[in-house]
Amino acid sequence: MIKRWGPGFDMTALAAYQMLAGGVALLLISGFTEHPYFTISIKSVSVLLWLAIFCSIIQFSIWFYLLRSGDAAKTSSFLFLAPFFGVLSSWLLLGEQVKWYALVGGVFICIGIFLVNWENKAKRFIEI
């Protein structure tokens, strides 16, 4: 849908509306299911800013640009990196321990993305 109708919209605004809609929905649900609290510290504010700016605004702007300018199927394969980068971010920002199997999973994700996006020279030769 973004590839078809997205060029008529500002990608930054589109990402902002998408995040706003998701945030409002999660806020409403969390009012019934969570006990909210927020401890203000350098670490908590840094993590919040990191998530808001880099993991939401910039990431979605790049994502929409790639969908608009590239092959949607190949671009979508990179979504599998999101959980892996979440694990790496928690290690980097929060000091959480990363288990060996998470790293092995990351290697398998990278291999899978490579295989999806790799164009075999023999296949290109046949198409010519």
C-alpha positions as CSV (number, residue, x, y, z in Angstrom):
1,M,0.0,0.0,0.0
2,I,2.8,2.4,0.8
3,K,4.5,1.7,-2.5
4,R,1.3,2.3,-4.4
5,W,-0.2,5.3,-2.5
6,G,2.8,6.4,-0.4
7,P,4.5,8.8,-2.9
8,G,1.6,11.2,-2.5
9,F,2.3,11.6,1.2
10,D,5.2,12.9,3.2
11,M,6.8,9.8,4.7
12,T,7.7,11.5,7.9
13,A,4.1,12.5,8.5
14,L,2.9,9.1,7.5
15,A,5.3,7.5,10.0
16,A,4.2,9.9,12.7
17,Y,0.5,9.2,12.2
18,Q,1.1,5.5,12.3
19,M,3.1,5.7,15.5
20,L,0.5,8.1,17.0
21,A,-2.4,5.7,16.2
22,G,-0.5,2.7,17.7
23,G,0.6,4.7,20.7
24,V,-3.0,5.8,21.5
25,A,-4.2,2.2,21.2
26,L,-1.5,0.8,23.4
27,L,-2.1,3.6,26.0
28,L,-5.8,2.7,26.2
29,I,-5.1,-1.0,26.5
30,S,-2.3,-0.4,29.1
31,G,-4.8,1.6,31.3
32,F,-6.6,-1.6,31.9
33,T,-3.8,-4.1,32.0
34,E,-0.7,-2.4,33.5
35,H,0.3,-0.5,36.6
36,P,2.2,2.4,35.1
37,Y,5.2,4.0,36.7
38,F,8.2,5.8,35.3
39,T,11.4,6.4,37.3
40,I,13.1,9.5,35.9
41,S,16.9,9.0,35.5
42,I,19.5,9.6,32.8
43,K,19.2,6.0,31.7
44,S,15.4,5.9,31.5
45,V,15.2,9.2,29.6
46,S,18.0,8.2,27.3
47,V,16.2,4.9,26.5
48,L,12.9,6.7,25.9
49,L,14.6,9.2,23.5
50,W,16.4,6.4,21.7
51,L,13.2,4.5,21.2
52,A,11.2,7.6,20.1
53,I,13.8,9.1,17.8
54,F,15.9,6.3,16.3
55,C,13.7,3.3,16.7
56,S,10.5,5.0,15.5
57,I,10.8,8.2,13.6
58,I,14.1,7.6,11.7
59,Q,13.6,3.9,11.3
60,F,10.1,4.3,9.8
61,S,11.2,7.1,7.5
62,I,14.0,4.9,6.1
63,W,11.6,2.0,5.9
64,F,9.0,3.9,3.8
65,Y,11.8,5.3,1.6
66,L,13.1,1.8,0.9
67,L,9.6,0.5,0.2
68,R,8.9,3.4,-2.2
69,S,12.2,3.0,-4.1
70,G,12.8,-0.8,-4.0
71,D,11.3,-4.2,-4.2
72,A,8.8,-4.6,-1.4
73,A,9.4,-8.4,-1.0
74,K,13.1,-8.0,-0.7
75,T,12.8,-4.9,1.5
76,S,10.4,-6.7,3.8
77,S,13.0,-9.5,4.5
78,F,14.9,-6.9,6.6
79,L,12.0,-6.8,9.1
80,F,13.5,-10.0,10.6
81,L,16.4,-7.9,11.9
82,A,14.1,-6.0,14.3
83,P,14.1,-8.5,17.2
84,F,17.8,-9.1,16.8
85,F,18.5,-5.4,17.0
86,G,16.2,-5.2,20.0
87,V,18.3,-7.8,21.8
88,L,21.5,-6.0,20.9
89,S,20.1,-2.6,22.0
90,S,19.1,-4.1,25.4
91,W,22.7,-5.4,25.7
92,L,24.2,-2.1,24.8
93,L,21.8,0.3,26.6
94,L,20.7,-1.8,29.6
95,G,23.6,-4.1,30.1
96,E,21.5,-7.3,29.7
97,Q,23.3,-10.5,29.1
98,V,23.0,-11.9,25.5
99,K,23.0,-15.7,25.3
100,W,24.9,-17.6,22.7
101,Y,21.7,-18.9,21.0
102,A,20.6,-15.3,20.4
103,L,23.8,-14.6,18.5
104,V,23.3,-17.9,16.5
105,G,19.8,-16.7,15.7
106,G,21.1,-13.4,14.5
107,V,23.6,-15.2,12.2
108,F,20.7,-17.3,10.8
109,I,18.6,-14.2,10.3
110,C,21.5,-12.5,8.3
111,I,22.0,-15.7,6.2
112,G,18.3,-15.8,5.4
113,I,18.2,-12.1,4.4
114,F,21.3,-12.7,2.2
115,L,19.7,-15.7,0.5
116,V,16.4,-13.8,-0.1
117,N,18.2,-10.8,-1.6
118,W,21.0,-12.6,-3.4
119,E,20.6,-12.7,-7.2
120,N,22.3,-15.7,-8.7
121,K,24.5,-14.9,-11.7
122,A,23.2,-18.0,-13.5
123,K,19.6,-16.8,-13.0
124,R,20.5,-13.4,-14.5
125,F,22.3,-15.0,-17.4
126,I,19.2,-17.1,-18.2
127,E,16.9,-14.1,-18.1
128,I,19.0,-12.2,-20.6
